[in-house]
Structures are given as C-alpha cells and as structure tokens.
Amino acid sequence: MLWPEQGFFNPCLALLPRELAEHDLVQSAWDGIDTSRVWDAHAHLIGTGDSGSGIAINPRMESLFNPGGYARRMFFLNAACAHESPGQIDRAYVERMLKLVDGLRPGVKLLLFAFESAHAEDGKLDAERTNFYIPDAYARDVARAHPRYFEWVASIHPYRADCVQALEQAKRDRARAVKWIPAAMGIDPASPRCDRFYAALARLDLPLVTHSGLERAVISGYSQDLGNPLRLRRPLAAGVRVVVAHCASMGTDRDLDRGADGPLVPSFELFARLMEEARYDGRLYGDLSAMPQVNRAGPALARVIERSDWHARLLNGSDYPLPGVMPLFSVDYLVSLGLLAERAAPVLKAIRAHNPLLFDFVLKRNLRSGGKSLARGVFETRGFFERVV
C-alpha cells in the first residue's frame, strides 16, 4: 500500500497514442470549452541556469547532505522529463512543456511563474534561505519566444526598495500577475511593509497569486504562519485581487480573528470564511492547483466542487510539473473517495504517463461530488488575467 500506484518516476512517454487521444473521456472533457480562453493559471519554470537564464539554485539543493531538498529537486526534474539532459536542463524543461501543450487543444496556454529570492525584513537579499531563483526576465523571455504557448507571471518581493519600480516594469512587459510563496520568500502579507506594493498592485490591476496553508515544496526556514489565509485581509482591504493558491487546502493556521493566540483550525476553513464575506466578492479568488493530490484530496476538494456559488471565483491551474511527480497523485484514491468514476481510472493513468497536463485537465473535468462538477468557466481563466478596466 506504500508503493505509489504508478511508481515513483515519470516514464516520460512520447505522444499520446491515438486510442487515448480519441477516447470518449478525453473528447468529452473539451465539450463546451472555449480553448482560446483556457489559460493554465499555475505553472512553474524550473531549471539550473545552464542556458544563461539567470536561474540560481542554492548549493544545498544539489547536495546529498540535504536529502530532502535534493530529492525534491530530482523529483521535479524527472516530472518535467529534464533529468537526463545534463548541461541542457533549461532547454529540455521548456521543450517538454511545448510538447505537452501541443498535446492539448489550439489556444491553450500556460502562465509561467518566475520565483523571487527570499529577502530579510530590511529588504536585503537573504541568499542563505533562498532555495532557488527564477528571474522575471527569464519568464518574460520564454513567454515572448513562444507566444502561442505561454504567458508569464512576475515574482517581486515587497520588501525590496525598488519593488514598485520592478512591478511597473513587469506590467510594461505584460506580466499577468505576481506570484508569492510567503513561507519560502520571507513575506508577511499582513505587514505594513507591503502597503506601497499593494497600492501599486491595485493601481496597475495586477492580481496577486499567493500560496496559503502549509508549504512543503519549498522549505526555507521561515515560519509557516506567513501562509495564514487571514493575513490576506490586508491586500484585500487595499483593493488587490488576491488568488489563494490551492484554496489553502493543506495544513492548519491560527484563527487570527480570535486573537494572536486563537485556536488552530484547518487553513481551508479560514479561506472559506473569507470567501463568505461579501466585501471580498470580486477581489478574493482561489486556484485549484494541486487540490486532487493525495495530500490534499478529501473534504476541501469535495467542497469546492459542491460550492457552485464559488465557481465564478475559482481558477484552474495544474501546478506543473507536479502532475508529473508520480507519488503525488492516486487516481484510485479519488475513486475510493467517490470523487471519480471507477471506469475513468485506467484511462487517466494511461494519459498521465504521456501528458501530465492533459491528465490534470481531464481529471478535473471528471470530478464529481454531491451530484455536481466544476463549471466550465473555472477552466476559462483568460478573462481574469487579461482584464481591461
């Protein structure tokens, strides 16, 4: 039972066989979907900097003396089928994404995330607690080189002295949003230090996509408390459109509405509380990335499916390359939870071995709970990121 149902490593198979590509489960998943509106709202750029991209990796992530960090890095590279390309990992990572998007439908794009370094409270670079760095310029240039496939999302630390200028430049360079992982970057979203950045986000109408709840993928030594969804009241009050990554579907946080020593409650319940507050309608959103993973699937996933009144405020994202990290997903587990029909399981497993992006899409289109499914608009996210006001 401890062995993942599809093993530990991505087989990195080539093009989807015709019998899978034409399978009713795949064809019906696209029914009613305007593929020109489908922007995967959560996809990561990863590399080593071997192309001159400016990507930087903390040496401990490449050391066997840090087995956790080393294993994460290798799993991510294998998930993206770039692990066997020494000296060409940056290129191999992007080429694999291009092939996977080609296996979808014309018009579909990925939003590629840059990833900012950690910074101390004085705004200076904290190199020791930075696991890796993906420059804005690299994300921008990859998107520019492949405009049919990609858009890009900036990552800017709000404690930087030049954060507003960097944000304004990102807007000019057609960034579609800003991405944070507070517990990995050393950001307190409730800090007054962020206020000038929030004012600029609201003025430029750029949404903030921020991780909430427990963070396991990037561990930098900062407090997990920084991911508390209630800390997002500050940017929401400043008029920022905030996207809570993964709908805060893992971990527990302090109920800060009941004081600094409030009880620990599931992070998802705090996200749900914010979603129920009418004043945040039109500002607070959630993304569905990673929610079907074995460590997240369950009550939270069932709730977002059943809450059809939330669907206009939910955005689909794959969290690529995570759908290709084989131990993270169990189709059989979703069947056991009653969220997926048993007949879909073998087809989804076969798709995943060839195209994790298609797997993520077809899987979510087939999830059911309480007789409900995710609305088509959840997958048509382009309007949210391309909004003209």
VODOGU-489829 format. One record per residue (C-alpha): x, y, z; residue in three letters; residue number from 1. Coordinates in nm, 2 decimals, decimal comma, padded with zeros to 4 digits. Each point is the difference from the previous one (the first is absolute). Last residue first. Layout:
! VODOGU-489829
R        x        y        z   rovex   vexdren
R        X        Y        Z     Ala       NUM
...
This chain:
! VODOGU-489829
R        x        y        z   rovex   vexdren
R   -01,06    04,83   -01,68     Val       389
R    00,14   -00,27   -00,24     Val       388
R    00,02   -00,35    00,14     Arg       387
R    00,26   -00,23   -00,16     Glu       386
R    00,06   -00,20    00,32     Phe       385
R   -00,36   -00,06    00,09     Phe       384
R   -00,11   -00,03   -00,36     Gly       383
R    00,25   -00,27   -00,07     Arg       382
R   -00,13   -00,23    00,27     Thr       381
R   -00,23   -00,23   -00,20     Glu       380
R    00,05   -00,32    00,21     Phe       379
R   -00,23    00,11    00,29     Val       378
R   -00,24    00,13   -00,27     Gly       377
R   -00,09   -00,36   -00,09     Arg       376
R   -00,15   -00,05    00,34     Ala       375
R    00,15   -00,26    00,23     Leu       374
R   -00,23   -00,30    00,06     Ser       373
R   -00,31   -00,06    00,22     Lys       372
R   -00,19   -00,31    00,11     Gly       371
R    00,12    00,04    00,35     Gly       370
R    00,35   -00,04   -00,12     Ser       369
R    00,13   -00,06   -00,35     Arg       368
R    00,35    00,03   -00,16     Leu       367
R    00,00   -00,07   -00,38     Asn       366
R    00,11    00,34   -00,12     Arg       365
R    00,27    00,00    00,27     Lys       364
R    00,15   -00,33   -00,13     Leu       363
R   -00,01    00,11   -00,36     Val       362
R    00,19    00,31    00,08     Phe       361
R    00,26   -00,15    00,22     Asp       360
R    00,06   -00,29   -00,23     Phe       359
R    00,04    00,23   -00,30     Leu       358
R    00,27    00,18    00,19     Leu       357
R    00,16   -00,32    00,11     Pro       356
R    00,04   -00,12   -00,36     Asn       355
R    00,13   -00,35   -00,08     His       354
R    00,00   -00,20    00,32     Ala       353
R   -00,29    00,22    00,12     Arg       352
R   -00,22   -00,11   -00,29     Ile       351
R    00,03   -00,37    00,09     Ala       350
R   -00,09    00,07    00,36     Lys       349
R   -00,30    00,21   -00,11     Leu       348
R   -00,12   -00,28   -00,22     Val       347
R    00,03   -00,27    00,27     Pro       346
R   -00,19    00,22    00,25     Ala       345
R   -00,29    00,12   -00,20     Ala       344
R   -00,21   -00,32    00,04     Arg       343
R    00,03    00,04    00,38     Glu       342
R   -00,20    00,33   -00,01     Ala       341
R    00,18    00,28    00,20     Leu       340
R   -00,08    00,19    00,32     Leu       339
R   -00,14   -00,30    00,19     Gly       338
R    00,29    00,01    00,24     Leu       337
R    00,12   -00,34   -00,11     Ser       336
R    00,01    00,12   -00,36     Val       335
R    00,22    00,29    00,10     Leu       334
R    00,22   -00,25    00,18     Tyr       333
R    00,02   -00,21   -00,32     Asp       332
R    00,11    00,30   -00,20     Val       331
R    00,29    00,05    00,24     Ser       330
R    00,22    00,31   -00,04     Phe       329
R    00,31    00,12    00,17     Leu       328
R    00,20   -00,32   -00,05     Pro       327
R    00,04    00,06   -00,38     Met       326
R    00,14    00,35    00,00     Val       325
R   -00,13    00,08   -00,35     Gly       324
R   -00,31    00,18    00,13     Pro       323
R    00,26    00,21    00,20     Leu       322
R    00,17    00,16   -00,31     Pro       321
R   -00,24    00,19   -00,03     Tyr       320
R   -00,21    00,15    00,28     Asp       319
R   -00,30   -00,09   -00,23     Ser       318
R   -00,21    00,31    00,02     Gly       317
R   -00,37    00,06    00,00     Asn       316
R   -00,15    00,32    00,13     Leu       315
R   -00,28    00,03    00,25     Leu       314
R   -00,20    00,31    00,06     Arg       313
R   -00,29   -00,07   -00,24     Ala       312
R    00,00   -00,35    00,15     His       311
R   -00,08    00,12    00,35     Trp       310
R   -00,38   -00,02   -00,03     Asp       309
R    00,05   -00,35   -00,13     Ser       308
R    00,13   -00,10    00,34     Arg       307
R   -00,02   -00,38   -00,06     Glu       306
R    00,33   -00,02   -00,19     Ile       305
R    00,18    00,23    00,25     Val       304
R   -00,14   -00,20    00,29     Arg       303
R    00,11   -00,34   -00,14     Ala       302
R    00,35    00,12   -00,04     Leu       301
R    00,01    00,13    00,35     Ala       300
R   -00,15   -00,32    00,15     Pro       299
R    00,25   -00,23   -00,17     Gly       298
R    00,29    00,05   -00,23     Ala       297
R    00,29    00,20    00,14     Arg       296
R    00,28   -00,25    00,09     Asn       295
R   -00,11   -00,24   -00,28     Val       294
R    00,01    00,28   -00,26     Gln       293
R   -00,34    00,10   -00,14     Pro       292
R    00,04    00,36    00,13     Met       291
R    00,34    00,06   -00,16     Ala       290
R   -00,11    00,31   -00,19     Ser       289
R   -00,37    00,09    00,06     Leu       288
R    00,05    00,38    00,03     Asp       287
R   -00,20    00,21    00,23     Gly       286
R   -00,14    00,35   -00,03     Tyr       285
R   -00,05    00,31    00,22     Leu       284
R   -00,05    00,34   -00,16     Arg       283
R   -00,33   -00,01   -00,19     Gly       282
R   -00,19   -00,10    00,32     Asp       281
R    00,22    00,10    00,29     Tyr       280
R   -00,25    00,22    00,17     Arg       279
R   -00,26   -00,28   -00,01     Ala       278
R    00,20   -00,21    00,25     Glu       277
R   -00,07   -00,37   -00,07     Glu       276
R    00,32   -00,04   -00,19     Met       275
R    00,20    00,12    00,30     Leu       274
R   -00,15   -00,26    00,22     Arg       273
R    00,07   -00,27   -00,27     Ala       272
R    00,37    00,10    00,01     Phe       271
R    00,00   -00,03    00,37     Leu       270
R   -00,17   -00,34   -00,03     Glu       269
R    00,27   -00,11   -00,25     Phe       268
R    00,27    00,09    00,25     Ser       267
R   -00,14   -00,26    00,24     Pro       266
R   -00,03    00,14    00,35     Val       265
R    00,25    00,08    00,27     Leu       264
R   -00,15    00,20    00,28     Pro       263
R    00,06    00,37    00,05     Gly       262
R    00,31    00,11    00,17     Asp       261
R    00,06    00,31   -00,21     Ala       260
R   -00,37    00,09    00,03     Gly       259
R   -00,34   -00,15   -00,09     Arg       258
R    00,01    00,12   -00,36     Asp       257
R    00,35   -00,13    00,00     Leu       256
R   -00,13   -00,36   -00,01     Asp       255
R    00,34   -00,15    00,00     Arg       254
R    00,08   -00,23   -00,29     Asp       253
R   -00,03   -00,36   -00,10     Thr       252
R    00,13   -00,19   -00,30     Gly       251
R   -00,11   -00,07   -00,36     Met       250
R   -00,28    00,13   -00,22     Ser       249
R    00,10    00,37    00,01     Ala       248
R   -00,22    00,04   -00,32     Cys       247
R    00,29   -00,16   -00,19     His       246
R    00,14    00,35   -00,06     Ala       245
R   -00,21    00,28    00,15     Val       244
R   -00,05    00,26   -00,28     Val       243
R   -00,01    00,36    00,12     Val       242
R   -00,15    00,29   -00,19     Arg       241
R    00,15    00,30    00,18     Val       240
R   -00,23    00,27    00,13     Gly       239
R    00,21    00,10    00,31     Ala       238
R   -00,24   -00,18    00,22     Ala       237
R    00,07   -00,32   -00,19     Leu       236
R    00,37    00,06    00,04     Pro       235
R   -00,04    00,02    00,38     Arg       234
R   -00,26   -00,28    00,04     Arg       233
R    00,26   -00,24   -00,15     Leu       232
R    00,14   -00,07    00,35     Arg       231
R   -00,32   -00,20    00,06     Leu       230
R    00,12   -00,26   -00,25     Pro       229
R    00,29   -00,10    00,23     Asn       228
R    00,30   -00,06   -00,23     Gly       227
R    00,24    00,21    00,22     Leu       226
R   -00,08   -00,23    00,29     Asp       225
R    00,22   -00,26   -00,17     Gln       224
R    00,29    00,18    00,15     Ser       223
R    00,31    00,05   -00,21     Tyr       222
R    00,26   -00,28   -00,03     Gly       221
R    00,01   -00,02   -00,38     Ser       220
R   -00,21   -00,30   -00,09     Ile       219
R   -00,13    00,00   -00,36     Val       218
R   -00,24   -00,28   -00,09     Ala       217
R   -00,15   -00,04    00,35     Arg       216
R   -00,20    00,31    00,07     Glu       215
R   -00,29   -00,02    00,24     Leu       214
R   -00,28    00,24   -00,06     Gly       213
R    00,00    00,28   -00,25     Ser       212
R    00,20    00,05   -00,31     His       211
R   -00,04    00,34   -00,17     Thr       210
R   -00,12    00,11   -00,34     Val       209
R   -00,03    00,38    00,01     Leu       208
R   -00,20    00,15   -00,28     Pro       207
R    00,12    00,30   -00,21     Leu       206
R   -00,24    00,29   -00,03     Asp       205
R    00,28    00,25   -00,04     Leu       204
R   -00,14    00,23    00,28     Arg       203
R   -00,09   -00,30    00,22     Ala       202
R    00,34   -00,15   -00,04     Leu       201
R    00,17    00,34    00,07     Ala       200
R   -00,20    00,05    00,32     Ala       199
R    00,08   -00,35    00,10     Tyr       198
R    00,37    00,06   -00,05     Phe       197
R   -00,01    00,32    00,20     Arg       196
R   -00,18   -00,19    00,28     Asp       195
R    00,23   -00,30    00,02     Cys       194
R    00,22    00,13    00,28     Arg       193
R   -00,32    00,05    00,20     Pro       192
R    00,02   -00,38    00,06     Ser       191
R   -00,31   -00,22   -00,05     Ala       190
R    00,14   -00,18   -00,30     Pro       189
R    00,31   -00,10    00,21     Asp       188
R    00,26   -00,09   -00,26     Ile       187
R    00,31   -00,21    00,07     Gly       186
R    00,03   -00,15   -00,35     Met       185
R   -00,08   -00,37    00,07     Ala       184
R   -00,27    00,06    00,27     Ala       183
R   -00,15    00,28   -00,22     Pro       182
R   -00,02   -00,20   -00,32     Ile       181
R   -00,07    00,29   -00,24     Trp       180
R   -00,10    00,05   -00,36     Lys       179
R   -00,09    00,32   -00,18     Val       178
R   -00,24    00,02   -00,29     Ala       177
R   -00,04    00,03   -00,38     Arg       176
R    00,35    00,13   -00,08     Ala       175
R   -00,02    00,20   -00,32     Arg       174
R    00,35    00,15    00,00     Asp       173
R   -00,15    00,34    00,09     Arg       172
R   -00,16   -00,16    00,30     Lys       171
R    00,33   -00,16    00,10     Ala       170
R    00,17    00,34   -00,02     Gln       169
R   -00,27    00,15    00,23     Glu       168
R    00,06   -00,29    00,24     Leu       167
R    00,37    00,05    00,00     Ala       166
R   -00,05    00,38    00,07     Gln       165
R   -00,23   -00,09    00,29     Val       164
R    00,24   -00,25    00,14     Cys       163
R    00,31    00,22   -00,01     Asp       162
R    00,08    00,01    00,37     Ala       161
R   -00,08   -00,37    00,02     Arg       160
R   -00,24   -00,09    00,28     Tyr       159
R   -00,28   -00,09   -00,25     Pro       158
R    00,20   -00,29   -00,16     His       157
R   -00,09   -00,02   -00,36     Ile       156
R   -00,10   -00,31   -00,20     Ser       155
R   -00,13    00,07   -00,35     Ala       154
R   -00,25   -00,22   -00,19     Val       153
R    00,03   -00,10   -00,36     Trp       152
R   -00,21   -00,09   -00,30     Glu       151
R    00,08   -00,31   -00,20     Phe       150
R   -00,08   -00,23   -00,30     Tyr       149
R   -00,08    00,22   -00,30     Arg       148
R    00,24    00,27    00,12     Pro       147
R    00,30   -00,23   -00,01     His       146
R    00,31    00,22    00,01     Ala       145
R   -00,18    00,27    00,19     Arg       144
R   -00,11   -00,24    00,27     Ala       143
R    00,36   -00,14    00,04     Val       142
R    00,13    00,36    00,01     Asp       141
R   -00,25    00,11    00,27     Arg       140
R    00,07   -00,30    00,22     Ala       139
R    00,38    00,07   -00,04     Tyr       138
R   -00,03    00,37    00,07     Ala       137
R   -00,21   -00,07    00,31     Asp       136
R    00,29   -00,20    00,13     Pro       135
R   -00,04   -00,35    00,14     Ile       134
R    00,18   -00,03    00,34     Tyr       133
R    00,06   -00,31    00,21     Phe       132
R    00,01   -00,11    00,36     Asn       131
R    00,05    00,35    00,14     Thr       130
R    00,05   -00,02    00,37     Arg       129
R    00,38    00,05   -00,01     Glu       128
R   -00,03    00,27   -00,27     Ala       127
R   -00,21    00,23    00,20     Asp       126
R    00,00    00,31   -00,23     Leu       125
R   -00,05    00,33    00,18     Lys       124
R   -00,35    00,15    00,06     Gly       123
R    00,07    00,08    00,37     Asp       122
R   -00,24   -00,28    00,10     Glu       121
R    00,22   -00,25   -00,18     Ala       120
R   -00,06   -00,11   -00,35     His       119
R   -00,06   -00,34   -00,16     Ala       118
R    00,06   -00,02   -00,38     Ser       117
R   -00,28    00,05   -00,25     Glu       116
R   -00,16   -00,28   -00,20     Phe       115
R   -00,12    00,06   -00,36     Ala       114
R   -00,32   -00,18   -00,08     Phe       113
R   -00,11   -00,11   -00,35     Leu       112
R   -00,36    00,04   -00,09     Leu       111
R   -00,08   -00,28   -00,23     Leu       110
R   -00,19    00,03   -00,32     Lys       109
R   -00,29   -00,18   -00,19     Val       108
R   -00,09    00,15   -00,33     Gly       107
R    00,03   -00,32   -00,21     Pro       106
R   -00,09   -00,31    00,20     Arg       105
R    00,21   -00,21    00,23     Leu       104
R    00,29   -00,22   -00,12     Gly       103
R    00,18    00,31   -00,14     Asp       102
R    00,00    00,12    00,36     Val       101
R    00,19   -00,31    00,10     Leu       100
R    00,26    00,04   -00,28     Lys        99
R    00,06    00,37    00,09     Leu        98
R    00,04   -00,10    00,37     Met        97
R    00,26   -00,26   -00,09     Arg        96
R    00,19    00,26   -00,20     Glu        95
R    00,00    00,24    00,29     Val        94
R    00,16   -00,25    00,24     Tyr        93
R    00,24   -00,13   -00,26     Ala        92
R    00,14    00,35   -00,06     Arg        91
R    00,05    00,08    00,37     Asp        90
R    00,15   -00,35    00,06     Ile        89
R    00,26    00,02   -00,28     Gln        88
R    00,33   -00,06    00,18     Gly        87
R   -00,12   -00,34    00,12     Pro        86
R   -00,32   -00,11   -00,19     Ser        85
R   -00,12   -00,32    00,17     Glu        84
R   -00,19    00,17    00,28     His        83
R   -00,21    00,23   -00,23     Ala        82
R   -00,30   -00,23   -00,02     Cys        81
R   -00,21    00,27    00,18     Ala        80
R   -00,10   -00,25    00,28     Ala        79
R    00,36   -00,12    00,00     Asn        78
R    00,12    00,36    00,06     Leu        77
R   -00,25    00,05    00,28     Phe        76
R    00,09   -00,34    00,16     Phe        75
R    00,37    00,08   -00,02     Met        74
R   -00,05    00,34    00,17     Arg        73
R   -00,22   -00,14    00,27     Arg        72
R    00,25   -00,28    00,07     Ala        71
R    00,29    00,24    00,04     Tyr        70
R   -00,20    00,22    00,23     Gly        69
R   -00,10   -00,29    00,23     Gly        68
R    00,34   -00,16   -00,02     Pro        67
R    00,20    00,30    00,11     Asn        66
R    00,34   -00,16    00,04     Phe        65
R   -00,06   -00,15   -00,35     Leu        64
R    00,07    00,36   -00,13     Ser        63
R   -00,17    00,16   -00,30     Glu        62
R   -00,26    00,19    00,20     Met        61
R    00,27    00,10    00,25     Arg        60
R    00,18    00,19   -00,28     Pro        59
R   -00,29    00,25   -00,01     Asn        58
R   -00,12    00,01   -00,36     Ile        57
R    00,02    00,30   -00,24     Ala        56
R   -00,19    00,06   -00,32     Ile        55
R    00,17    00,29   -00,19     Gly        54
R   -00,11   -00,15   -00,34     Ser        53
R    00,36   -00,06   -00,12     Gly        52
R   -00,11   -00,33   -00,14     Ser        51
R    00,14   -00,21    00,28     Asp        50
R   -00,20    00,21    00,26     Gly        49
R   -00,12   -00,31    00,18     Thr        48
R   -00,36   -00,03   -00,11     Gly        47
R   -00,36    00,03    00,12     Ile        46
R   -00,29    00,22   -00,13     Leu        45
R   -00,32   -00,07    00,19     His        44
R   -00,36   -00,01   -00,12     Ala        43
R   -00,31    00,13    00,17     His        42
R   -00,28    00,18   -00,19     Ala        41
R   -00,03   -00,25   -00,29     Asp        40
R   -00,15    00,24   -00,25     Trp        39
R   -00,31   -00,13   -00,18     Val        38
R   -00,18    00,28   -00,18     Arg        37
R    00,10   -00,09   -00,35     Ser        36
R   -00,10   -00,36    00,09     Thr        35
R   -00,37    00,11    00,03     Asp        34
R   -00,12   -00,31    00,19     Ile        33
R   -00,35   -00,13   -00,08     Gly        32
R    00,12   -00,36   -00,04     Asp        31
R    00,38   -00,02    00,06     Trp        30
R   -00,03   -00,27    00,27     Ala        29
R   -00,24   -00,19   -00,24     Ser        28
R    00,29   -00,07   -00,24     Gln        27
R    00,23   -00,12    00,27     Val        26
R   -00,24   -00,24    00,17     Leu        25
R   -00,14   -00,11   -00,34     Asp        24
R    00,35   -00,12   -00,10     His        23
R    00,14    00,16   -00,31     Glu        22
R    00,34    00,10    00,15     Ala        21
R    00,01   -00,33    00,19     Leu        20
R   -00,05   -00,22   -00,31     Glu        19
R    00,23    00,22   -00,20     Arg        18
R    00,29   -00,05    00,24     Pro        17
R    00,11    00,31    00,19     Leu        16
R    00,34    00,12   -00,13     Leu        15
R    00,31   -00,09    00,19     Ala        14
R    00,04   -00,18    00,33     Leu        13
R    00,18    00,17    00,29     Cys        12
R   -00,01   -00,31    00,23     Pro        11
R   -00,05    00,23    00,30     Asn        10
R    00,16   -00,15    00,31     Phe         9
R   -00,13   -00,13    00,33     Phe         8
R   -00,25   -00,27   -00,11     Gly         7
R   -00,34    00,04   -00,16     Gln         6
R   -00,20   -00,14    00,30     Glu         5
R    00,25    00,15    00,25     Pro         4
R    00,15   -00,27    00,22     Trp         3
R   -00,11    00,04    00,37     Leu         2
R   -00,30   -00,23   -00,05     Met         1
